[in-house]
Amino acid sequence: MLTTNIFNMKLIIRRIQYFKKGVYPTRADAERAIGAGAMFIYEENGLLCGSLILDKKQPVEYANILWKADCAEREVMVIHLLMVRPQMSGRGIGSALIKYAVEFARNDGCKALRLDTGGQNIPAVALYEKNEFDIIMRAPKKVGDVIAHENHLFLERGL
């Protein structure tokens, strides 16, 4: 079940750290997304299992990518952060969040869904490829303007 419950989102930010604490993602990132209506969470029986930040704001690096889908900015939805509680991995929650993002984007008139991730994040890359995303380009990127990824992947799924 996907909701935008701010109380539960605060719990996941406190309990799960995936990147670099204080750099990305931060509580402020989550609060901005919640305030903008871009944060979605997945719950099962009242337990927060995963979350997703989804909007039409493309990171500046996306302007240099030769995307497959030829579409206007308003026709692109971006997954900024997809997280699944580690003890819940392998249960299809990541795929359910992506399915939700696909339907949300389609309902908003989008022609493409884009995201980026570190090339070292093998489980995430496998999840995205399983869910019909294509790797469009590999390039360096600084996540949160601090964490250097030399093999950063830029992915896209046509809608």
PAKOL-659664 format. One record per residue: x, y, z of N, C-alpha, C in turn; residue in three letters. Coordinates in nm, 2 decimals, decimal comma. Each point is the difference from the previous one (the first is absolute). Layout:
<dovexs>
n_x|n_y|n_z|ca_x|ca_y|ca_z|c_x|c_y|c_z|rest
X|Y|Z|X|Y|Z|X|Y|Z|ALA
...
</dovexs>
This chain:
<dovexs>
n_x|n_y|n_z|ca_x|ca_y|ca_z|c_x|c_y|c_z|rest
0,08|-0,12|0,00|-0,08|0,12|0,00|0,09|0,12|0,00|MET
-0,02|0,10|-0,09|0,08|0,12|-0,01|-0,08|0,11|0,06|LEU
0,07|0,08|0,08|-0,06|0,12|0,07|0,10|0,11|0,01|THR
-0,04|0,11|0,05|0,10|0,11|0,02|0,00|0,04|0,15|THR
0,00|-0,10|0,08|-0,01|0,03|0,15|0,13|0,05|0,05|ASN
0,01|0,13|0,04|0,12|0,06|0,05|0,06|-0,06|0,12|ILE
-0,09|-0,05|0,09|0,05|-0,06|0,13|0,09|-0,13|-0,04|PHE
-0,06|-0,08|-0,09|0,07|-0,12|-0,03|0,13|0,03|-0,08|ASN
0,00|0,10|-0,08|0,12|0,04|-0,08|0,11|0,04|0,09|MET
-0,03|0,07|0,11|0,10|0,04|0,10|0,06|-0,13|0,06|LYS
-0,08|-0,10|0,02|0,06|-0,13|0,05|0,10|-0,06|-0,09|LEU
-0,03|0,00|-0,13|0,09|-0,07|-0,09|0,13|0,08|-0,02|ILE
0,00|0,13|0,01|0,12|0,08|-0,01|0,09|-0,02|0,12|ILE
-0,06|-0,01|0,12|0,07|-0,03|0,12|0,06|-0,13|0,00|ARG
-0,07|-0,10|-0,05|0,05|-0,14|0,02|0,09|-0,06|-0,11|ARG
-0,01|0,06|-0,12|0,07|-0,06|-0,11|0,10|0,10|-0,06|ILE
0,12|-0,03|0,00|0,10|0,09|-0,06|0,07|-0,08|-0,12|GLN
-0,01|0,05|-0,12|0,05|-0,07|-0,12|0,12|0,07|-0,06|TYR
0,01|0,13|0,02|0,11|0,07|-0,07|0,10|0,05|0,10|PHE
0,01|0,13|0,01|0,09|0,06|0,09|-0,07|0,10|0,10|LYS
0,00|-0,04|0,12|-0,08|0,08|0,10|0,03|0,15|0,00|LYS
-0,11|0,07|-0,01|0,02|0,15|0,00|0,03|0,06|-0,14|GLY
0,02|-0,09|-0,10|0,02|0,05|-0,13|-0,11|-0,03|-0,10|VAL
-0,04|-0,13|-0,01|-0,11|-0,04|-0,08|-0,04|-0,15|0,02|TYR
-0,12|-0,03|0,02|-0,11|0,10|0,02|0,00|0,05|0,14|PRO
-0,06|0,12|0,02|-0,01|0,06|0,13|-0,14|0,01|0,04|THR
-0,03|0,03|0,12|-0,13|0,03|0,05|-0,06|0,12|-0,08|ARG
0,08|0,10|-0,03|-0,05|0,11|-0,08|-0,04|-0,04|-0,14|ALA
0,07|-0,10|-0,06|-0,04|-0,05|-0,13|-0,14|-0,06|0,01|ASP
-0,02|-0,08|0,10|-0,13|-0,07|0,02|-0,11|0,11|0,03|ALA
0,03|0,09|0,09|-0,10|0,10|0,03|-0,04|0,09|-0,12|GLU
0,10|0,03|-0,08|-0,03|0,08|-0,13|-0,09|-0,08|-0,09|ARG
0,03|-0,13|-0,01|-0,08|-0,09|-0,09|-0,14|-0,01|0,06|ALA
-0,01|-0,02|0,13|-0,14|-0,01|0,06|-0,07|0,13|-0,02|ILE
0,06|0,11|0,02|-0,07|0,13|-0,02|-0,04|0,02|-0,14|GLY
0,07|-0,05|-0,09|-0,03|0,01|-0,15|-0,10|-0,10|-0,04|ALA
-0,04|-0,10|0,08|-0,09|-0,11|-0,04|0,07|-0,10|-0,08|GLY
0,14|-0,01|0,01|0,07|-0,09|-0,09|0,05|-0,12|0,07|ALA
-0,03|-0,02|0,13|0,04|-0,11|0,08|-0,11|-0,10|0,01|MET
0,03|-0,13|-0,03|-0,10|-0,10|0,01|0,06|-0,12|0,08|PHE
-0,08|-0,06|0,08|0,05|-0,11|0,08|-0,08|-0,12|-0,02|ILE
0,06|-0,12|0,02|-0,06|-0,13|-0,02|-0,01|-0,06|0,14|TYR
-0,12|-0,03|0,04|-0,03|-0,06|0,13|-0,06|-0,13|-0,01|GLU
0,03|-0,09|0,09|-0,07|-0,13|0,01|-0,04|-0,02|0,15|GLU
-0,13|-0,01|0,02|-0,05|-0,02|0,14|0,05|0,11|0,09|ASN
0,01|0,12|-0,04|0,04|0,11|0,08|0,15|0,01|0,01|GLY
0,08|-0,09|-0,06|0,14|0,01|0,01|0,06|0,07|-0,13|LEU
0,08|0,10|0,02|0,06|0,07|-0,11|0,11|-0,09|-0,06|LEU
-0,02|-0,03|-0,13|0,09|-0,10|-0,06|0,09|0,07|-0,11|CYS
-0,04|0,11|-0,06|0,08|0,06|-0,10|-0,06|0,14|-0,03|GLY
0,08|0,07|-0,08|-0,04|0,14|-0,04|0,05|0,04|-0,13|SER
-0,05|0,10|-0,06|0,03|0,05|-0,13|-0,02|0,15|-0,01|LEU
0,10|0,07|-0,06|-0,02|0,14|-0,03|-0,01|0,01|-0,15|ILE
-0,11|0,06|-0,04|-0,04|0,00|-0,14|-0,05|0,14|-0,04|LEU
0,06|0,06|-0,10|-0,05|0,13|-0,05|0,06|0,02|-0,14|ASP
-0,02|0,12|-0,05|0,04|0,04|-0,14|0,13|0,08|0,00|LYS
0,07|0,01|0,11|0,12|0,08|0,01|0,12|-0,08|-0,04|LYS
0,05|0,03|-0,12|0,12|-0,08|-0,05|0,13|0,06|0,05|GLN
0,09|-0,08|0,06|0,13|0,06|0,04|0,07|0,06|-0,11|PRO
0,09|0,10|0,03|0,07|0,07|-0,11|0,08|-0,09|-0,09|VAL
0,05|-0,11|0,05|0,08|-0,09|-0,08|-0,08|-0,06|-0,11|GLU
-0,14|-0,01|0,01|-0,08|-0,06|-0,10|0,00|0,07|-0,13|TYR
0,03|0,13|0,00|0,01|0,08|-0,12|0,11|-0,05|-0,09|ALA
0,10|-0,06|0,05|0,11|-0,05|-0,08|-0,01|-0,15|-0,05|ASN
-0,11|-0,06|0,03|-0,02|-0,14|-0,03|-0,08|-0,01|-0,13|ILE
0,04|-0,09|-0,09|-0,07|-0,02|-0,12|-0,11|-0,11|0,02|LEU
-0,11|0,05|0,05|-0,11|-0,09|0,04|-0,07|-0,06|-0,13|TRP
-0,05|-0,12|0,01|-0,07|-0,07|-0,11|-0,13|0,07|-0,03|LYS
-0,08|0,03|0,11|-0,13|0,06|-0,02|0,02|0,15|-0,04|ALA
-0,06|0,04|-0,11|0,00|0,14|-0,04|-0,13|0,06|0,05|ASP
0,01|0,07|0,11|-0,12|0,06|0,06|0,04|0,13|0,07|CYS
-0,11|0,08|0,02|0,02|0,13|0,07|0,02|-0,03|0,15|ALA
0,06|0,10|0,07|0,02|-0,02|0,15|-0,12|-0,03|0,07|GLU
-0,12|0,05|-0,03|-0,12|-0,02|0,07|-0,05|-0,15|-0,03|ARG
0,06|-0,07|-0,09|-0,04|-0,14|-0,03|0,10|-0,10|0,06|GLU
0,08|0,05|0,10|0,10|-0,09|0,06|-0,03|0,00|0,15|VAL
-0,01|-0,12|0,06|-0,01|-0,02|0,14|0,14|-0,06|0,05|MET
0,04|0,04|0,12|0,13|-0,04|0,05|-0,02|-0,07|0,14|VAL
0,06|-0,12|0,01|0,01|-0,06|0,13|0,13|0,05|0,06|ILE
-0,01|0,07|0,11|0,12|0,06|0,06|0,06|-0,09|0,11|HIS
-0,08|-0,08|0,07|0,04|-0,08|0,10|-0,10|-0,11|0,03|LEU
0,05|-0,12|-0,02|-0,08|-0,12|0,03|0,07|-0,08|0,11|LEU
-0,07|-0,02|0,11|0,06|-0,08|0,11|-0,09|-0,10|0,05|MET
0,05|-0,12|0,03|-0,07|-0,11|0,06|0,07|-0,04|0,13|VAL
-0,08|-0,02|0,11|0,06|-0,04|0,12|0,08|-0,13|-0,02|ARG
0,12|0,00|0,04|0,09|-0,12|-0,03|-0,06|-0,13|0,03|PRO
-0,07|-0,02|0,12|-0,05|-0,13|0,04|-0,13|-0,03|-0,09|GLN
-0,04|0,09|-0,08|-0,12|-0,02|-0,09|0,05|-0,03|-0,15|MET
0,13|0,00|-0,02|0,04|-0,02|-0,14|-0,03|-0,14|-0,05|SER
-0,02|-0,01|-0,13|-0,04|-0,13|-0,06|-0,14|-0,03|0,00|GLY
-0,09|0,09|0,05|-0,14|-0,02|0,01|-0,08|0,07|-0,11|ARG
0,06|0,06|-0,09|-0,07|0,07|-0,11|-0,04|0,14|0,03|GLY
0,05|0,06|0,11|-0,04|0,13|0,04|0,06|0,11|-0,10|ILE
0,13|-0,02|-0,03|0,06|0,09|-0,10|-0,08|0,00|-0,13|GLY
-0,03|-0,12|-0,05|-0,08|-0,01|-0,13|-0,14|0,07|0,02|SER
-0,06|-0,02|0,12|-0,13|0,06|0,02|0,01|0,16|0,00|ALA
0,11|0,05|0,05|0,02|0,14|0,00|0,02|0,05|-0,14|LEU
0,08|-0,07|-0,08|0,02|0,04|-0,14|-0,13|-0,01|-0,08|ILE
-0,08|-0,10|0,02|-0,13|-0,02|-0,06|-0,08|0,13|0,03|LYS
0,00|0,04|0,12|-0,08|0,12|0,04|0,05|0,12|-0,07|TYR
0,14|0,01|-0,01|0,06|0,12|-0,07|-0,04|0,00|-0,14|ALA
0,00|-0,12|-0,07|-0,04|-0,01|-0,14|-0,14|0,05|-0,02|VAL
-0,09|-0,05|0,08|-0,14|0,04|-0,01|-0,03|0,15|0,03|GLU
0,07|0,04|0,10|-0,01|0,15|0,04|0,05|0,08|-0,12|PHE
0,11|-0,03|-0,06|0,06|0,07|-0,11|-0,10|0,00|-0,12|ALA
-0,05|-0,12|-0,03|-0,09|-0,01|-0,12|-0,12|0,08|0,03|ARG
-0,06|0,00|0,12|-0,12|0,08|0,03|0,03|0,15|-0,01|ASN
0,12|0,04|0,01|0,04|0,14|-0,01|0,04|0,04|-0,14|ASP
-0,01|-0,09|-0,09|0,03|0,03|-0,14|0,14|-0,01|-0,04|GLY
0,08|-0,07|0,08|0,14|-0,02|-0,03|0,03|-0,11|-0,10|CYS
0,11|0,02|-0,07|0,04|-0,10|-0,11|0,13|-0,07|0,05|LYS
0,06|0,04|0,11|0,12|-0,06|0,04|0,01|0,01|0,16|ALA
0,07|-0,10|0,05|0,03|-0,01|0,15|0,15|-0,01|0,00|LEU
0,07|0,09|0,07|0,14|0,00|0,01|0,05|-0,01|0,14|ARG
0,13|-0,04|0,02|0,06|-0,01|0,13|0,15|-0,01|-0,02|LEU
0,07|0,01|0,11|0,15|-0,03|-0,01|0,04|-0,07|0,13|ASP
0,10|-0,08|-0,01|0,05|-0,07|0,12|0,15|-0,03|-0,02|THR
0,06|-0,03|0,11|0,14|-0,04|0,00|0,02|-0,13|-0,07|GLY
0,10|-0,02|-0,08|0,02|-0,13|-0,07|0,04|-0,11|0,10|GLY
0,05|0,04|0,12|0,04|-0,10|0,10|-0,13|-0,05|0,07|GLN
-0,11|0,06|-0,02|-0,13|-0,05|0,07|-0,06|-0,11|-0,09|ASN
0,06|-0,11|0,01|-0,04|-0,12|-0,09|-0,15|-0,04|0,03|ILE
-0,04|-0,01|0,12|-0,14|-0,03|0,02|-0,10|0,10|-0,07|PRO
0,03|0,13|0,02|-0,09|0,10|-0,06|0,01|-0,01|-0,16|ALA
0,11|-0,02|-0,05|0,01|-0,01|-0,15|-0,08|-0,12|-0,05|VAL
0,01|-0,11|0,07|-0,07|-0,12|-0,04|-0,15|0,02|0,01|ALA
-0,05|0,07|0,11|-0,14|0,03|0,01|-0,05|0,09|-0,11|LEU
0,08|0,10|-0,04|-0,04|0,09|-0,10|0,00|-0,07|-0,14|TYR
0,10|-0,08|-0,03|0,00|-0,07|-0,12|-0,12|-0,10|-0,01|GLU
-0,03|-0,07|0,11|-0,11|-0,09|0,01|-0,13|0,07|-0,03|LYS
-0,01|0,13|0,04|-0,12|0,08|-0,02|0,01|0,08|-0,13|ASN
0,07|-0,04|-0,10|0,00|0,05|-0,14|0,07|0,13|-0,01|GLU
0,09|0,04|0,09|0,08|0,12|-0,02|0,13|-0,04|-0,09|PHE
0,04|0,09|-0,08|0,12|-0,02|-0,08|0,11|0,09|0,05|ASP
0,12|-0,05|0,01|0,11|0,09|0,03|0,03|0,08|-0,12|ILE
-0,01|0,13|0,01|0,02|0,09|-0,11|0,15|0,05|0,00|ILE
0,06|0,02|0,11|0,13|0,06|0,01|0,07|-0,03|0,13|MET
0,13|-0,01|0,00|0,08|-0,01|0,12|0,09|0,13|0,00|ARG
0,00|0,07|0,12|0,07|0,12|0,01|0,03|0,04|0,14|ALA
0,10|0,08|0,03|0,03|0,04|0,14|-0,12|0,09|0,05|PRO
-0,02|-0,01|0,13|-0,10|0,09|0,06|0,03|0,01|0,15|LYS
-0,03|0,12|0,05|0,02|0,02|0,15|-0,14|0,00|0,06|LYS
-0,03|-0,10|0,08|-0,13|-0,01|0,06|0,00|0,09|0,12|VAL
-0,10|0,09|0,01|-0,01|0,10|0,11|0,12|0,10|-0,01|GLY
0,05|0,01|-0,13|0,12|0,09|-0,02|0,12|-0,04|0,08|ASP
0,01|-0,12|0,06|0,11|-0,04|0,08|0,05|-0,14|-0,03|VAL
-0,09|-0,10|-0,01|0,03|-0,14|-0,01|0,04|-0,03|-0,15|ILE
0,12|-0,02|-0,03|0,04|-0,02|-0,14|-0,03|-0,14|-0,05|ALA
-0,07|-0,01|-0,11|-0,02|-0,13|-0,06|0,06|0,01|-0,14|HIS
0,11|-0,08|-0,03|0,06|0,01|-0,13|-0,08|-0,08|-0,10|GLU
-0,07|-0,11|0,04|-0,07|-0,08|-0,09|-0,15|0,01|0,03|ASN
-0,05|0,12|-0,01|-0,14|0,03|0,03|-0,09|-0,04|-0,12|HIS
-0,11|-0,06|0,02|-0,08|-0,04|-0,11|-0,13|0,09|-0,01|LEU
-0,03|0,03|-0,13|-0,12|0,07|-0,03|-0,10|-0,09|-0,08|PHE
-0,12|-0,02|0,06|-0,09|-0,10|-0,06|-0,13|0,06|-0,04|LEU
-0,07|-0,06|-0,09|-0,13|0,05|-0,05|-0,09|-0,12|-0,04|GLU
-0,13|0,03|0,02|-0,10|-0,10|-0,04|-0,10|0,08|-0,08|ARG
-0,02|-0,04|-0,12|-0,11|0,07|-0,08|-0,14|-0,05|0,05|GLY
-0,09|0,10|-0,01|-0,14|-0,03|0,04|-0,09|0,00|-0,11|LEU
</dovexs>
